[in-house]
């Protein structure tokens, strides 16, 4: 008995093979596009990090020429500081110059950070880039200035008050500069809470109800964060926890304003239809 093979069978198998090849090619191209997109994002991120670092280095070099005045300004809250190694005075000047470079470069850093994030979140609202950079810079500087002018002097007075006639402070300049820079940068960073909340609310990730429901957990988190960031004394912790909780409530108010604007916009849109 002979088997008869129809030409339509070959055509059917051939068509299926071609379609299968096309699907495989499309999947392969889609995977390559995803990989290329990911690599493009990495390349963009690398470029923006390099530009931010270049800004920091450039401003740090300029700040080095004023490093002596910067040290005198930063050590204002205490009477004397000491260096214990031959290279410590020089390394301190380098460190304070770098810190100054970071603070001066804050607008540049926030610009590149938001420039990298914003287009991926809301391409139609690229106009928010400038307000994002300005508000981020302003809130960071408010936090840094608040720390330097109010928190640090009171904290140093409180901590040094535990000395006695025999137990006198002899503060190393290296340790003091590290302490001040850490506190200033930490306060500046946590003061970004309203800005972050605004843009998360704008995208729709969080709502006023989200923060209101999570208030009790937020209070716990704020106290823990304050205990981790600040020195181990209740005074410094409250100096951070108080403003941070206030900013949390400000964030709720900001989200309510955003939510109200969204509702008005939706009503207008429905009215036009």
Steps between C-alpha positions, in 0.01 A plus 500: 500500500656825391468826687388796293628834612284794405671823381269688735661317794843636402347844454334482843821394674697762309255774596509394864879496502512849350249632754696334781821659372330840487377465860850395614652797317250742655567360848874521438471860376279592797756350739784685325304827519446449872869426551600803291252717692645381831855561379402845374360585845818376666708708260287807571528442875878464473522825302294692755703362792822604324363851441394529865842380619671745266293781652593390853871481415494838326329677790716315753816633333360851523395448863851383596631856465254599775551186710658689793202735526262206461667317790477812718131535406412136562684481833316806630288309753810377691800686638791281385569202279820298459670283241692195619694397189730691264268444203172561685486876446554460125248213470249710694532781247442250221195356676337835576564609141325187373205558733473859376521370143211259564281770656570751222434228241161413648304672216709316240456165677124543531476616139663183368309280746162641397601512133565125521181419694235740366480393132452139608215589734298760312622598156215749453595689816865577423420862588515391867877454473591860592261516802633160610861618494422833671281350772747217567786750533303736723382226739849349519653837586227570757580170671877559487472858631257396775746232611804727495344806664277335759559129547882489503564786747239370744615140458865590561408705805292212634763231432800701623304586815573151633866593551650566842807680634710192430299370203564770240425477129783474251321469166686379193432718197461188283226356721326834538487569124369147437232550766391839364494388135302186586241698697464775239463258209259281699274793592511633145399159365205437736362847424435371146190315627237752372665514157510121468139475622389760248639314200389158625152648539519659157575161347225336705718267706383644834190693611413708810314199635817291473695735729206557736449125550873449548545786747557280807756291312661817367545637852679181603716510186586868561610430858712204387653705216576787738666259743715354221602829335564722800742459794381275786322771697129574526546870427654453154249229415206726580659782300477275194180311582298819560567669164476166318153433640400855408620434144297179498186700578601755233527210255142396581384856436690510169342171390153631589559802275614270216197274552264797494654633178468157339130482588434850362685409181298176463172689550596754235599220263165323553316831456670559166392157382 
